[in-house]
Amino acid sequence: MTRSPGLIAITLMATVSACSIGANHGLPVRHDLGPMAISMAQGTAVTLDAPVWLWDERIRYRLLYEDATVIRYYNSDRWEAPLPALLERRLTINGKRPFTVQIKLTQFEQQFETSNQARVVMSLMVSALAARDYRLIANRSFNLSQNTVSPDAAGAIAGFVTLTEQAKADIQAWLETLSDTERAVRQP
């Protein structure tokens, strides 16, 4: 049986294209900060802002042991959306408060002390404003850090998820103290 060169070419192209269906081709894997619990409770309005260099989908890291001034990015891993948008959605505060919350993200990166030891860091400035007139009630800085389970992108992402939940709990606890203070100020 003789095969024509055209038939061989078509068969080869079909084989190559079939092998590539569903293949990654080096495209980055997209990550978010994990599934969110569905809540019917009313939340406090939260807005989050960040410097322009953090409005990115790339996952940042530094090799402190090599050159602490160089920012590096993982090639194969990205955030699903710009980081501040992911955090704003995740840091929604449960429960109705007599104020709004503004958060300024100033740091969110993985830092390597050595090639085998890394940590994730997050720094936030949180402002509570009166809901009626946007009068500043209080400010507080939150600086969080945690060692990663592995010195790679997977360890960074897992650490960021945990750190974000810790930030949410810390902010919520701080806001509870303000809520009590605000009620005490309003009562005669």
LINCOR-V261717 format. One record per backbone hydrogen bond with DSSP energy under -0.5 kcal/mol. NH is the residue of the N-H (numbers start at 1). CO is the residue of the C=O. If there is no record, write none. Layout:
nh = {NH;NH}
co = {CO;CO}
This chain:
nh = {8;9;10;11;12;13;14;15;16;17;18;19;20;21;21;23;27;29;31;44;47;49;51;54;55;55;56;59;60;61;62;64;64;65;66;67;70;71;72;74;78;79;80;83;85;86;87;88;89;90;91;92;93;95;100;101;102;103;104;105;105;106;107;109;110;111;112;113;113;114;117;119;120;121;122;123;124;125;126;126;127;128;129;129;130;131;134;137;138;140;142;144;144;146;148;152;156;157;158;159;160;161;162;163;164;165;166;167;168;169;170;171;172;173;174;175;176;177;178;179;180;181;182;183;184;185;186;187}
co = {4;5;6;7;8;9;10;11;12;13;14;15;16;17;18;20;24;76;78;93;101;103;105;51;51;52;54;77;58;72;110;62;112;112;63;63;67;69;61;59;29;57;31;56;82;82;83;84;85;86;87;89;44;42;129;45;127;47;125;49;103;123;123;121;60;119;62;111;117;117;114;111;146;109;144;107;142;104;124;140;102;138;100;127;135;98;130;128;128;126;124;122;142;120;118;150;152;153;154;155;156;157;158;159;160;161;162;163;164;165;166;167;168;169;170;171;172;173;174;175;176;177;178;179;180;181;182;183}
